[in-house]
Amino acid sequence: MSGPRIATRLFSTSSRALNPSRPTNPSNPNDPLQAVKNAAKAFKADGKIGEKFTEKGSIGGTIEREVGGPFSSKGAIGKQFTEKGAVGSTGQRVAENVEDKAREQQRRRP
């Protein structure tokens, strides 16, 4: 039996998780910075989560077809959730900012 297991959060932003002295490997899914970048990408409009909320996605498309009206992508409520709307653009910007910060931290590593 090896030493005790240390519980860590997958998306921790502690200095230990983002320690620049740790080597990075973009193909290593256990690398904390890569995990943060991947999570951010998922929420972008073309990511695994974000795409579900577009007009063609499983959530956005259903609302467009089944409900329509103010909830359609051109309606008063629905347009706020598009990539250029208040809610959608905020999500897009947050995802891009997080991705940029993770990339910046990766560049700082030796």
C-alpha positions in Angstrom: 0.0 0.0 0.0 1.4 3.4 -0.9 1.2 6.6 1.2 -2.1 8.3 2.1 -4.2 9.7 -0.7 -4.6 13.4 -0.8 -7.9 14.6 -1.9 -7.8 17.5 -4.4 -10.5 19.3 -6.3 -10.3 18.8 -10.1 -10.5 22.5 -10.8 -8.7 23.9 -7.8 -7.1 27.3 -8.2 -4.9 27.0 -5.2 -1.2 27.9 -5.4 -0.4 24.2 -5.0 -2.6 23.3 -8.0 -1.2 26.1 -10.2 2.4 25.7 -9.0 4.6 26.8 -12.0 7.4 24.4 -10.9 5.3 21.4 -11.9 5.9 20.2 -15.5 3.0 20.5 -17.9 1.9 18.1 -20.5 -1.0 19.3 -22.7 -2.1 15.7 -23.4 -2.2 14.9 -19.7 -5.8 15.2 -18.5 -4.5 15.2 -14.9 -2.6 18.4 -15.3 -4.6 21.1 -13.4 -4.0 23.8 -15.9 -5.0 21.7 -18.8 -8.2 20.7 -16.8 -9.1 24.3 -16.3 -8.5 25.1 -20.0 -10.7 22.1 -21.0 -13.5 23.2 -18.7 -13.4 26.7 -20.1 -13.5 25.3 -23.7 -16.6 23.2 -22.8 -18.6 26.3 -21.9 -17.7 28.3 -25.1 -20.4 28.3 -27.9 -18.6 25.6 -29.8 -17.8 23.5 -26.7 -19.5 20.4 -25.4 -21.7 22.3 -23.0 -22.1 25.6 -24.8 -23.2 24.0 -28.1 -26.2 22.5 -26.4 -27.6 26.0 -25.9 -27.2 27.2 -29.5 -30.2 27.2 -31.9 -29.0 23.8 -33.3 -28.2 22.3 -29.9 -30.3 19.9 -27.9 -31.5 22.5 -25.4 -31.6 25.7 -27.5 -33.0 23.9 -30.5 -35.8 22.3 -28.4 -36.8 25.7 -27.0 -36.6 27.2 -30.5 -38.9 24.6 -31.9 -41.2 23.7 -29.0 -41.7 27.0 -27.2 -40.6 29.8 -29.7 -42.0 33.3 -29.2 -40.1 35.3 -26.7 -37.9 32.2 -26.0 -36.7 31.9 -29.6 -33.2 33.1 -30.4 -34.7 36.3 -31.8 -37.2 36.8 -29.0 -36.9 39.1 -26.0 -35.7 36.4 -23.7 -34.0 34.0 -26.0 -31.7 36.5 -27.7 -30.1 37.2 -24.3 -28.8 33.6 -24.3 -27.1 33.8 -27.8 -23.4 34.3 -28.2 -24.0 38.0 -28.5 -26.7 38.4 -25.9 -26.1 39.5 -22.3 -26.0 36.0 -20.7 -24.4 34.2 -23.6 -21.7 36.7 -24.2 -20.9 36.8 -20.5 -20.4 33.0 -20.5 -18.3 33.2 -23.6 -16.1 36.0 -22.2 -15.7 34.1 -18.9 -14.7 30.9 -20.7 -12.2 32.8 -22.9 -10.7 34.6 -19.9 -10.3 31.4 -17.9 -8.7 29.7 -20.9 -6.3 32.7 -21.4 -5.3 32.7 -17.7 -4.6 28.9 -17.8 -2.5 29.4 -20.9 -0.6 32.2 -19.3 0.2 30.0 -16.3 1.4 27.2 -18.5 3.8 29.6 -20.3 5.2 30.6 -16.9 6.2 27.0 -16.1 9.9 26.1 -16.8 
